[in-house]
Amino acid sequence: MKIRRVLATAVAAAVTTPVVLLSVTPAFADAKPPAAAQAQQQGERDKPSIEELEKAAEKARKAYDDAVAAKAAAYVVLKAALSDDAPLAVAARAAKEEAAAAAVAKENADQALADAQAALAALTETATDEEKAAAEKAVTDAEAAARSAEDAKAAADEKAATAQEAADDGRVAAAREYAKYQNAPEEALKAKEAADKALADAKEEAAEPEEPDCVPEPKLSTVVTGLPSKIVAGSTTDFSLRVTNGTDRTLDEVSPFVYFHATDKSGYKVIDDAFHLQWSTAASPAWKNVEMGGYAGSVSPLKAGAHADVKLRVKVDAKAPAGEGLALVAGDYVNDDESCGGNFSTEYAFELLAAGSATDDVDDAKPGKPGKPAPHTPDNKPQGSTSTTPVASANSAVTGSLASTGSPSALPRFAAAAGAAVALGAVVVLAGRRRKISGGTAS
C-alpha cells in the first residue's frame, strides 16, 4: 500500500537511531513532513509520465539503430582501406614495382661500368690510340650511366617508401574511425533496454489496481498491563496486551504490534537486539517469537466494542548494558473490503538495569501520549467468555480469537511505522497522511 513505502523507511531508521529522541512527543498540528517523506514526495512529482517514457524509449531505439548503421558504414570503409584494390594500396604497389625496376637498371649499369673498366685494363701495349680512346670513352659513358641509374633507384625507393607509408596511414586511419563506432551499438543497446524496461515497469504499475490508502483509527486501542517500570538484564518478564475495537463496526482482522527500543545510558548505543519477544494465547498456547515486523498474532474478526488479549514475554540478554527504553504497542487492521488502518503507538517507558540488580516494589510502566487513541474504558465489551481471559476458539475466523498463524502480509504496518516514528520524533508521517485523508484536519 502507498503508505507502507514511506513508513518502512521510518522503521529501518528507528532501529539505528539513538534513543536520545525517546522522550520526544510528536506534535501533529504544526509538524512538517520529515526529510525522508519530503524526498519521496519530490520523487513522486519528478516521476516521468508514460508518454515521456515512450518518447525516451523511441529516442533510445533510434539511437541504437543509428549506432548499428554507423558501425556498418565504418566497417565498409575499413574493409575497403584494407583491400589490395584500395587506391593507396595500388599506388604503393606500383611504386614498389618501379623501385624494383630501378634497382635492376642500377645493377645493369654497374655491371656495364665494370665491363668497360675491365676492357680498358685489358688493352695491350700494341693497342692503337683509337682503341685506347674508345675504351676510355666507354668507361666514361658507363660511369655516367651508373650514376644516373643510382639516382633513379634512390628516387624510386623514396617514392615507394612514401607510397607505402601513405597506404599504411590510410589503413590506420580507417581502423581508428571504425573503432569510434565499434562499441556504440552495445552501449546504445544497454540504454535502449533500460528505457524499454522503465516504460514496461511504468505500464505495469499503471495497470495494477489502485490500492486503498490506510487510515489512522484512534478508536482502536492497545493497552499493556503487567510491564514493570524497571527491567533487569538477563531476566524474563511476562505481561499482557489488550486490543480493543472501540469503533461501531467489525474489524475483520486486527494484528497487535509490540516493539522494544532501548539504548545504554549514553543514549547513543542502540541495544534493541538484546530484547527477545514472544507471544501466546489460549487458542495458541505455545510461545511464538515476535519477529522483526513486530506483530504478535492476529484477531479474526474483532467485533465492535469487543476486545482480545495476548500474553507477552520479553527476555533480555544478560550482557545488555544499563540504560533507558520504551515498549511501543499499537494495532493494525485489514478488512475484507481491503480497507485498512491502525492506531498510533503508545509508549511505555522503562529503566533497564544491569544484570543482578534488585527490583523490589517496582511499579508498572505508565503509558505515554499516543496519537490520540480512544481511551481504554470499562464500557468496552469483551469478546469471549470473560474480560480477563484471552479469547479462545477452534474457529478463529468466526469467533474472533487470536490466530496462531501470525499477521497477514497485507497489513499496512501503521503500528510498526508509528512505533519507529515515536523513537525518531517523526510520527508526523502518519499525521500528514491523516490530513490528506480527512481533507486537511488532524483528529
C-alpha positions as CSV (number, residue, x, y, z in Angstrom):
1,M,0.0,0.0,0.0
2,K,1.1,3.6,-0.7
3,I,1.8,4.4,2.9
4,R,4.0,1.4,3.5
5,R,6.8,2.6,1.4
6,V,7.1,5.8,3.5
7,L,6.7,4.1,6.8
8,A,9.1,1.3,6.1
9,T,11.9,3.9,5.8
10,A,11.0,5.2,9.3
11,V,11.1,1.6,10.7
12,A,14.5,1.0,9.3
13,A,15.8,4.3,10.6
14,A,14.4,3.8,14.1
15,V,16.4,0.7,14.9
16,T,19.6,2.5,14.1
17,T,18.8,5.9,15.7
18,P,19.9,6.7,19.3
19,V,17.2,6.9,22.0
20,V,18.0,10.4,22.8
21,L,14.7,11.0,20.9
22,L,12.7,8.6,23.0
23,S,11.2,11.4,25.1
24,V,10.1,13.4,22.1
25,T,6.3,13.7,21.9
26,P,5.2,14.3,18.4
27,A,3.1,17.4,17.7
28,F,0.7,16.8,14.9
29,A,-0.8,20.2,14.4
30,D,2.2,22.2,13.2
31,A,4.6,19.5,12.2
32,K,6.2,19.3,8.8
33,P,6.9,16.1,7.0
34,P,10.4,14.7,7.7
35,A,13.2,14.8,5.1
36,A,12.6,11.2,4.0
37,A,8.9,11.9,3.4
38,Q,9.7,15.1,1.6
39,A,12.2,13.3,-0.6
40,Q,9.7,10.7,-1.5
41,Q,7.0,13.3,-2.3
42,Q,9.6,15.2,-4.5
43,G,10.4,11.8,-6.2
44,E,6.7,11.3,-7.0
45,R,6.4,14.7,-8.5
46,D,9.6,14.2,-10.6
47,K,8.5,10.8,-11.8
48,P,8.2,10.8,-15.6
49,S,4.9,10.1,-17.3
50,I,4.3,7.1,-19.6
51,E,4.2,9.5,-22.5
52,E,7.6,10.8,-21.6
53,L,8.9,7.3,-21.1
54,E,7.5,6.3,-24.5
55,K,9.4,9.2,-26.1
56,A,12.6,8.3,-24.3
57,A,12.2,4.6,-25.4
58,E,11.7,5.7,-29.1
59,K,14.7,8.0,-28.9
60,A,16.8,5.2,-27.5
61,R,15.6,2.8,-30.2
62,K,16.6,5.4,-32.9
63,A,20.0,5.9,-31.3
64,Y,20.6,2.2,-31.3
65,D,19.5,1.9,-35.0
66,D,21.8,4.8,-35.9
67,A,24.7,3.3,-34.0
68,V,24.3,-0.1,-35.8
69,A,24.1,1.7,-39.2
70,A,27.2,3.9,-38.4
71,K,29.2,0.8,-37.4
72,A,28.2,-1.0,-40.6
73,A,29.3,2.1,-42.7
74,A,32.6,2.4,-40.8
75,Y,33.2,-1.3,-41.4
76,V,32.7,-0.9,-45.2
77,V,35.3,1.9,-45.2
78,L,37.7,-0.2,-43.1
79,K,37.3,-3.2,-45.4
80,A,37.9,-1.0,-48.5
81,A,41.0,0.6,-46.9
82,L,42.4,-2.9,-46.1
83,S,41.7,-4.2,-49.5
84,D,44.6,-4.7,-52.1
85,D,42.4,-2.7,-54.5
86,A,42.4,0.4,-52.4
87,P,43.9,3.4,-54.3
88,L,46.7,3.9,-51.8
89,A,47.5,0.2,-51.9
90,V,47.6,0.2,-55.7
91,A,49.8,3.3,-55.7
92,A,52.2,1.7,-53.2
93,R,52.4,-1.5,-55.2
94,A,53.2,0.4,-58.4
95,A,55.9,2.5,-56.7
96,K,57.4,-0.7,-55.3
97,E,57.5,-2.2,-58.8
98,E,59.2,1.0,-60.1
99,A,61.8,0.8,-57.3
100,A,62.5,-2.8,-58.2
101,A,63.0,-1.9,-61.9
102,A,65.3,0.9,-60.9
103,A,67.3,-1.5,-58.8
104,V,67.7,-3.8,-61.8
105,A,68.7,-0.9,-64.0
106,K,71.3,0.1,-61.5
107,E,72.7,-3.4,-61.3
108,N,72.9,-3.5,-65.1
109,A,74.7,-0.1,-65.2
110,D,77.1,-1.1,-62.5
111,Q,77.9,-4.3,-64.5
112,A,78.4,-2.3,-67.7
113,L,80.8,0.0,-65.9
114,A,82.7,-2.9,-64.5
115,D,82.9,-4.5,-68.0
116,A,84.1,-1.2,-69.6
117,Q,86.8,-0.8,-66.9
118,A,87.9,-4.4,-67.5
119,A,88.1,-3.9,-71.2
120,L,90.2,-0.8,-70.7
121,A,92.5,-2.6,-68.4
122,A,92.9,-5.5,-70.9
123,L,94.4,-3.4,-73.6
124,T,98.0,-4.3,-74.6
125,E,100.9,-2.2,-75.5
126,T,100.2,-2.9,-79.1
127,A,96.7,-1.2,-78.9
128,T,96.3,1.7,-81.1
129,D,95.5,5.2,-79.9
130,E,92.0,4.9,-81.3
131,E,91.4,1.6,-79.4
132,K,92.6,3.3,-76.2
133,A,90.4,6.3,-76.7
134,A,87.3,4.2,-77.4
135,A,87.9,2.1,-74.3
136,E,88.4,5.2,-72.1
137,K,85.2,6.7,-73.6
138,A,83.3,3.5,-72.9
139,V,84.4,3.7,-69.2
140,T,83.4,7.4,-69.0
141,D,79.9,6.7,-70.5
142,A,79.4,3.7,-68.2
143,E,80.3,5.8,-65.2
144,A,77.7,8.4,-66.2
145,A,75.1,5.7,-66.8
146,A,75.8,4.1,-63.4
147,R,75.4,7.5,-61.6
148,S,72.2,8.1,-63.4
149,A,70.9,4.6,-62.5
150,E,71.9,5.1,-58.9
151,D,69.9,8.5,-58.7
152,A,66.9,6.9,-60.4
153,K,67.0,4.0,-57.9
154,A,67.2,6.4,-54.9
155,A,64.2,8.4,-56.2
156,A,62.2,5.2,-56.9
157,D,63.0,3.9,-53.4
158,E,61.9,7.1,-51.8
159,K,58.7,7.2,-53.8
160,A,58.0,3.5,-52.9
161,A,58.5,4.2,-49.2
162,T,56.3,7.3,-49.3
163,A,53.6,5.4,-51.1
164,Q,53.7,2.5,-48.6
165,E,53.6,4.9,-45.6
166,A,50.5,6.6,-47.2
167,A,48.9,3.2,-47.6
168,D,49.7,2.2,-44.0
169,D,48.4,5.6,-42.7
170,G,45.2,5.1,-44.6
171,R,44.6,1.7,-43.1
172,V,45.3,3.0,-39.6
173,A,43.0,6.0,-40.1
174,A,40.2,3.7,-41.3
175,A,40.8,1.4,-38.3
176,R,40.6,4.3,-35.8
177,E,37.5,5.6,-37.4
178,Y,35.9,2.2,-37.2
179,A,36.9,1.9,-33.5
180,K,34.8,5.0,-32.8
181,Y,31.7,3.1,-33.8
182,Q,32.7,-0.5,-32.9
183,N,31.2,-0.4,-29.3
184,A,28.5,2.2,-29.9
185,P,25.7,-0.4,-30.7
186,E,26.4,-2.3,-27.5
187,E,26.2,0.9,-25.4
188,A,23.2,2.1,-27.2
189,L,21.5,-1.3,-26.7
190,K,22.0,-1.0,-23.0
191,A,20.4,2.4,-23.0
192,K,17.6,1.1,-25.2
193,E,16.9,-1.9,-22.9
194,A,16.9,0.4,-19.8
195,A,14.4,2.7,-21.5
196,D,12.2,-0.2,-22.6
197,K,12.3,-1.6,-19.1
198,A,11.4,1.7,-17.5
199,L,8.5,2.0,-19.9
200,A,7.3,-1.6,-19.2
201,D,7.6,-1.1,-15.5
202,A,5.6,2.1,-15.6
203,K,2.9,0.5,-17.7
204,E,2.7,-2.5,-15.4
205,E,2.5,-0.2,-12.4
206,A,-0.3,1.8,-14.1
207,A,-2.2,-1.4,-14.9
208,E,-2.1,-2.5,-11.3
209,P,-5.3,-1.8,-9.4
210,E,-5.1,1.2,-7.1
211,E,-4.5,0.1,-3.5
212,P,-6.5,1.8,-0.8
213,D,-4.9,4.3,1.5
214,C,-4.8,3.1,5.1
215,V,-6.2,5.5,7.6
216,P,-5.4,6.1,11.3
217,E,-8.1,4.7,13.6
218,P,-7.7,6.2,17.1
219,K,-10.7,4.2,18.4
220,L,-8.6,1.0,18.1
221,S,-6.8,0.9,21.4
222,T,-3.9,-1.2,22.6
223,V,-3.1,-1.2,26.4
224,V,-0.3,-3.0,28.2
225,T,-0.6,-4.4,31.8
226,G,2.0,-6.0,34.0
227,L,5.0,-4.5,32.3
228,P,7.3,-3.2,35.1
229,S,8.9,0.2,35.0
230,K,12.3,-1.5,35.7
231,I,13.6,-4.5,33.9
232,V,16.8,-6.3,34.8
233,A,19.2,-7.6,32.1
234,G,19.2,-11.4,31.9
235,S,15.6,-11.6,33.2
236,T,12.3,-12.8,31.6
237,T,9.2,-10.7,32.1
238,D,5.6,-11.7,31.4
239,F,3.0,-9.1,30.7
240,S,-0.2,-8.8,28.5
241,L,-1.6,-6.6,25.8
242,R,-5.3,-5.9,25.3
243,V,-6.5,-4.7,21.9
244,T,-10.0,-3.1,21.9
245,N,-12.2,-2.2,19.0
246,G,-13.9,1.0,20.1
247,T,-15.4,1.6,16.7
248,D,-19.0,0.9,15.7
249,R,-18.1,-1.7,13.1
250,T,-16.4,-5.1,13.0
251,L,-12.7,-5.1,12.0
252,D,-12.1,-8.3,10.0
253,E,-8.5,-8.8,11.0
254,V,-6.6,-7.0,13.7
255,S,-2.9,-7.5,14.4
256,P,-1.4,-6.3,17.7
257,F,2.1,-4.8,17.4
258,V,4.8,-4.8,20.1
259,Y,8.4,-3.4,19.8
260,F,11.1,-2.7,22.4
261,H,13.6,0.1,21.7
262,A,16.4,1.0,24.1
263,T,19.9,2.4,24.4
264,D,22.6,2.4,27.1
265,K,22.9,5.3,29.5
266,S,24.8,7.4,26.9
267,G,21.7,7.4,24.8
268,Y,23.7,6.7,21.6
269,K,24.3,2.9,21.6
270,V,21.1,1.2,20.4
271,I,20.5,-2.2,22.1
272,D,17.2,-3.3,20.6
273,D,18.7,-6.6,19.6
274,A,19.0,-7.5,23.3
275,F,15.2,-7.9,23.6
276,H,13.5,-11.1,22.5
277,L,9.7,-11.0,22.4
278,Q,7.3,-14.0,22.4
279,W,3.5,-14.1,22.4
280,S,0.9,-16.7,23.4
281,T,-2.9,-17.0,23.6
282,A,-5.3,-19.6,25.0
283,A,-6.1,-20.5,21.4
284,S,-2.4,-20.9,20.6
285,P,-0.7,-21.6,24.0
286,A,2.7,-22.4,22.6
287,W,5.1,-19.4,22.8
288,K,5.9,-18.0,19.4
289,N,8.5,-15.4,18.6
290,V,7.5,-11.9,17.7
291,E,9.6,-11.3,14.5
292,M,11.2,-8.1,13.4
293,G,7.9,-6.9,11.9
294,G,6.6,-6.6,15.5
295,Y,3.3,-8.4,15.1
296,A,2.1,-10.7,17.9
297,G,-0.6,-12.9,16.1
298,S,-3.9,-11.6,14.8
299,V,-7.5,-11.3,15.7
300,S,-10.1,-12.5,13.1
301,P,-12.5,-10.7,13.4
302,L,-12.8,-8.2,16.3
303,K,-16.4,-7.1,16.7
304,A,-17.4,-3.5,17.5
305,G,-16.9,-2.8,21.2
306,A,-15.0,-6.1,21.8
307,H,-11.5,-6.8,23.0
308,A,-9.0,-9.6,22.9
309,D,-5.9,-10.3,25.0
310,V,-2.5,-11.7,24.1
311,K,0.2,-12.8,26.6
312,L,3.6,-11.5,26.0
313,R,7.1,-12.4,27.3
314,V,10.3,-10.4,26.9
315,K,13.7,-11.9,27.5
316,V,16.6,-9.6,27.9
317,D,20.2,-10.6,27.2
318,A,22.3,-10.8,30.4
319,K,25.1,-8.8,28.7
320,A,22.7,-5.9,27.9
321,P,24.1,-2.6,29.5
322,A,22.0,-0.5,31.8
323,G,20.0,2.2,30.0
324,E,16.6,3.5,29.1
325,G,13.9,2.0,26.9
326,L,10.4,2.1,25.5
327,A,7.9,-0.6,24.8
328,L,5.9,0.5,21.8
329,V,2.4,-1.0,21.3
330,A,-0.2,-0.5,18.7
331,G,-2.6,-2.3,16.4
332,D,-3.3,-2.6,12.7
333,Y,-6.4,-3.9,10.9
334,V,-7.3,-5.1,7.4
335,N,-10.9,-5.6,6.3
336,D,-12.3,-8.0,3.7
337,D,-13.1,-5.0,1.5
338,E,-9.4,-4.1,1.6
339,S,-9.9,-1.0,3.8
340,C,-7.1,-0.8,6.4
341,G,-5.6,1.3,9.1
342,G,-4.3,1.3,12.6
343,N,-3.8,3.4,15.7
344,F,-0.7,5.3,16.7
345,S,1.6,3.5,19.0
346,T,1.6,4.1,22.8
347,E,4.9,4.2,24.6
348,Y,5.7,2.6,27.9
349,A,9.0,3.9,29.3
350,F,11.1,1.7,31.5
351,E,14.6,1.6,33.1
352,L,16.9,-1.2,32.0
353,L,19.1,-2.3,35.0
354,A,22.3,-4.2,34.8
355,A,22.2,-8.0,35.4
356,G,21.9,-8.9,39.0
357,S,20.2,-5.7,40.1
358,A,17.5,-5.8,42.8
359,T,14.0,-4.7,41.8
360,D,11.8,-4.5,45.0
361,D,8.4,-2.8,44.9
362,V,8.6,-1.9,41.2
363,D,5.6,-0.1,39.7
364,D,4.1,-0.9,36.3
365,A,5.3,1.2,33.4
366,K,2.9,4.0,32.6
367,P,1.7,4.7,29.1
368,G,2.9,7.9,27.4
369,K,0.8,10.0,25.0
370,P,0.0,8.3,21.7
371,G,-1.5,9.9,18.7
372,K,-4.8,10.4,20.5
373,P,-6.2,6.8,20.5
374,A,-9.5,6.2,22.2
375,P,-9.2,5.6,25.9
376,H,-9.5,2.0,27.3
377,T,-12.8,2.3,29.2
378,P,-14.8,-0.3,31.1
379,D,-17.6,0.2,28.5
380,N,-15.7,-1.9,26.0
381,K,-17.3,-5.3,25.9
382,P,-15.1,-8.4,26.0
383,Q,-15.0,-10.7,23.0
384,G,-15.0,-14.1,24.5
385,S,-16.0,-15.7,27.8
386,T,-14.6,-13.1,30.2
387,S,-12.9,-9.7,30.0
388,T,-9.7,-11.0,31.5
389,T,-9.1,-14.3,29.7
390,P,-7.5,-14.4,26.2
391,V,-10.2,-15.3,23.7
392,A,-10.0,-18.9,22.5
393,S,-12.0,-20.8,19.9
394,A,-11.5,-23.6,17.4
395,N,-12.7,-21.4,14.7
396,S,-11.0,-18.0,15.0
397,A,-12.4,-16.7,11.7
398,V,-15.9,-16.9,13.3
399,T,-15.4,-16.0,16.9
400,G,-12.6,-13.5,16.6
401,S,-9.9,-15.4,18.6
402,L,-6.2,-14.5,18.3
403,A,-4.9,-16.6,15.4
404,S,-1.8,-18.7,15.7
405,T,-0.6,-18.2,12.2
406,G,0.8,-14.7,12.6
407,S,-0.1,-11.4,10.9
408,P,-1.3,-11.2,7.3
409,S,1.2,-9.9,4.7
410,A,-1.2,-7.2,3.6
411,L,-1.1,-5.3,6.9
412,P,-0.5,-1.6,6.4
413,R,2.2,-1.6,9.2
414,F,0.8,1.5,10.8
415,A,2.0,0.2,14.1
416,A,5.5,-0.6,13.1
417,A,6.0,2.7,11.4
418,A,4.3,4.7,14.2
419,G,6.4,3.0,16.8
420,A,9.6,3.7,15.0
421,A,8.5,7.2,14.3
422,V,8.0,7.8,18.0
423,A,11.6,6.9,18.6
424,L,12.5,9.3,15.8
425,G,10.2,12.1,16.8
426,A,8.6,11.7,13.4
427,V,5.1,10.4,13.7
428,V,4.2,13.4,11.6
429,V,4.5,11.0,8.6
430,L,1.2,9.5,9.7
431,A,-0.2,12.9,10.6
432,G,0.4,14.1,7.1
433,R,-1.3,11.0,5.7
434,R,-4.2,11.6,8.0
435,R,-4.6,15.3,6.9
436,K,-4.7,14.1,3.3
437,I,-7.4,11.6,4.0
438,S,-9.5,13.8,6.2
439,G,-9.3,16.8,3.9
440,G,-6.6,18.7,5.9
441,T,-7.7,18.3,9.6
442,A,-5.9,16.2,12.2
443,S,-8.0,14.2,14.6
